[in-house]
Amino acid sequence: MASEPVFPPPPTTSGGADPIELEGVTKRFGEFVAVDHVSFRVHTGEVFGWLGPNGAGKTTTIRMLLGLLRPSEGRLRVLSYDPVTQAKAMQARVGYMSQLFTLYNDLTARENIRFYARVYGLSRRERQQREEEILLMAGLQGREDVLTSDLSGGWKQRLALGCAIVHSPKVIFLDEPTAGVDPISRRDFWELIYAMAQGGTTVLVTTHYMDEAELCQRVGFISQGKLVALDTPDRLKKLRMRGQVLEITASDPDRTLRLLRAAETEGRLPVEEVAMYGARIHVVVPDPEGFRETLLQFLGDQKAGVKNLEWITPSLEDVFISAVKS
């Protein structure tokens, strides 16, 4: 199995324009504010994670950056283009992969690549060159003449990414690109993202998988349309976590979770947050050492069957829950 790829620190800028810029961007639908005065920049060659619950405003943000929605307020720039007034010129230089599969199932892998190359206006020579480059990049050699409908989910995602970058865009937007894909295929897909970023492509990606978010160079958390946190994963875990995390392993984790949440709601335990992580429970407390014995006694009185309780370094998911609830 390949070793886990490691990104360098986020790229720095020399003071010029970044490939993606938002300043005070707001989008209203009637009285509903989907995106609320959001500002951030994404640097050249950076993989930027745009994270939030369903309905938080992630896809709306991308649609404004692509020129598909007009912002109600604020300023947008993509590769120095204004998506509102220069959408056509800008769209020819960016790539987009949506969470919905958009390729043609009755075409082969090669035919899909060729079709999108024609859509983007590549010459015959450019099309032939990009076909071979994308088949190699996506590992689709030997599958180029297979109908897309017969490819597995992971191979379809690789092909969809290849079609999205057939015109060699400098910026690519990936909206939950690995939704519904198995973990091994997700990892392989991210290998392709790493390769693009190391080649200078700027990537903005939304994802619900926190293990993927950990691999982004910087992440922004959006909740109810507002940007609530923005930094590297490591700095967010160090600086933005409200409290510290005690991890509980119990014989009946569902019952233990219910007991802790009831005690939290009733004010019997002064904890910040209680959440399930796989088969374990994370409890956010102001001081892990000071609250460890209190929790052990409470759970012992409730006969919760605690097997282990220890302090752990918070995960990005812990920080995410803390940020969106603050």
Steps between C-alpha positions, in 0.01 A plus 500: 500500500629843412613728779274790594580806287615805691445854380751777554383802703245728332652705218575861577431788268719785387224755544343451158159366412409153627317261265187511719392811693178575689435823687177547696310263269132462585221311325135550592201306373217727606539544875718188534874571518684198355848656513563782746791743440763232435861600430801279428773437243648183357863505392660360186556124523303471826244237590233685695223313681160671520309322775158530657177317580240437230338832407784707647574680172790299352350427159348847477849644548639284219213589268573870553871444431407320178278786387184290524350717774531876541601609853269738682799687644878481499784443258614176331806432288616175338832523313442878515171464308172630636260200484204737473615688189771272356351155561560358151868594487550380858318168454731408210789504748350318799381146562196381695400158626161481671379247754267362232648270237483690170676277245329307222452134594452391139843632401832333576754661731701628202190629324397700809844661517487576129151650527597739780821593319289608202263693726798697631619568145825304502662439162531147361865479606421638848213252536721204415768615742257566785320168449821308560608724788166461680480125443848473652427740787175323593646152458242417235735329255337174402159645586490772236258307279273382784153653510479751782189319630718193561764682705495478881420809707865572569601479134206719402618768743851487355356536150275788608801681646693441179217648292482801735869579444528401132566866411778535762322752725697702755213479752269206566191483721409158640160482670492185716683305228535175699147472640393135497844370399675228702796601725773351277363676191471823700867477592600431141292797386679727744833384359387662175406821683846512660667457163297787351582733790870419483482592131368847591124447470292672767231272649191595699325186628194437714474176692309339786793270581716647776789267416508669158475845658807419710696471175414850378763768551240740639134460581212742542194409709167650392190474719163661427666699224774648721872425491568382857862380476785512250853361542717194454361180656780492759454862605123458525546203731740699718330839504129462422397207719273598788620271779683170475387152411450190715439183299280232656488134405195327646335158470174666390600825328147592388365486856806684632451773241136544601596522869765764435277709275217491752739611775635776275150626417392495865817679615619211717831481314684820395612373158522697176408225253424128481526315168545149363811419297471149363460277806652758736360812666673838512420733787631856481586639844685812625766292677546127425685421823254687719193342340630147448412376848163678493409324177624164625292529816190608308529215252579253777187604689303447177663157447604609150770235466790733425802314366731795452501879539796703383597845383569524124609767255184641337422395144399748233147366538508600870607849396236514229219413745639750750521776237152459358344487850682804636 
